[in-house]
């Protein structure tokens, strides 16, 4: 279910609520002092924006890929395997 950000126009408080789209519409109609705040995340809330460092296995795979790839400058930057 989506998580939406809201602002209480009376207090300036910004908060999250988990609800369906139809529940959101009803909530905003019933609470005229509450407005919807645009957010980057529609599902899961702000905690989903936290970046995680790739694990060692992923870094090893990327390292092997880069060892086998070079940029062919004659082909306008396309990667080619040698």
C-alpha positions as a printed Julia matrix, in Angstrom:
82×3 Matrix{Float64}:
   0.0     0.0     0.0
   1.39    3.47   -0.85
   2.76    5.86    1.74
   1.89    9.53    1.26
   3.42   12.67    2.76
   1.07   15.31    4.18
   1.43   18.76    5.69
  -0.76   20.21    8.41
  -1.21   23.79    7.17
  -2.06   25.0    10.71
   1.12   23.71   12.37
   3.49   23.14    9.44
   4.02   19.54   10.56
   4.89   17.08    7.76
   3.95   13.44    8.33
   3.44   10.15    6.49
   0.37    7.95    6.24
  -0.06    4.57    4.59
  -3.36    4.36    2.7
  -4.93    3.6    -0.66
  -5.52    6.31   -3.28
  -9.25    6.42   -2.54
  -8.55    6.7     1.2
  -6.15    9.57    0.49
  -8.77   11.48   -1.49
 -11.36   11.03    1.27
  -8.83   11.99    3.96
  -7.97   15.25    2.17
 -11.68   16.11    1.72
 -12.41   15.46    5.41
  -9.38   17.47    6.56
  -9.16   20.75    4.59
  -6.24   21.93    6.75
  -4.14   18.97    5.47
  -2.45   19.11    2.08
  -0.57   16.5     0.11
   3.2    17.0    -0.19
   4.96   15.67   -3.3
   7.48   12.99   -2.45
  10.06   10.91   -4.28
   8.78    7.63   -2.91
   5.32    6.24   -3.44
   5.77    2.91   -1.68
   7.6     2.26    1.56
   8.36    5.79    2.73
  11.54    7.78    3.0
  13.58    4.91    4.42
  13.73    3.41    0.9
  15.88    6.33   -0.26
  18.83    5.28    1.89
  21.63    4.0    -0.29
  23.36    0.77    0.62
  26.97    0.02   -0.23
  27.28   -2.86   -2.69
  28.53   -6.06   -1.14
  31.94   -7.55   -1.91
  30.52  -10.02   -4.44
  28.96   -7.25   -6.51
  32.17   -5.2    -6.44
  34.16   -8.26   -7.53
  31.84   -8.87  -10.51
  32.04   -5.21  -11.54
  35.83   -5.31  -11.27
  36.01   -8.37  -13.55
  33.74   -6.69  -16.08
  35.87   -3.54  -16.14
  39.08   -5.6   -16.56
  37.65   -7.13  -19.75
  36.16   -3.97  -21.21
  37.86   -0.99  -22.8
  36.53    2.06  -24.56
  37.05    2.01  -28.3
  37.53    5.72  -28.95
  37.1     5.22  -32.69
  33.54    3.98  -32.21
  32.4     7.08  -30.28
  32.76    5.65  -26.8
  31.07    2.29  -27.34
  32.39   -0.46  -25.12
  34.08   -3.36  -26.84
  35.58   -6.56  -25.5
  39.14   -7.4   -26.42
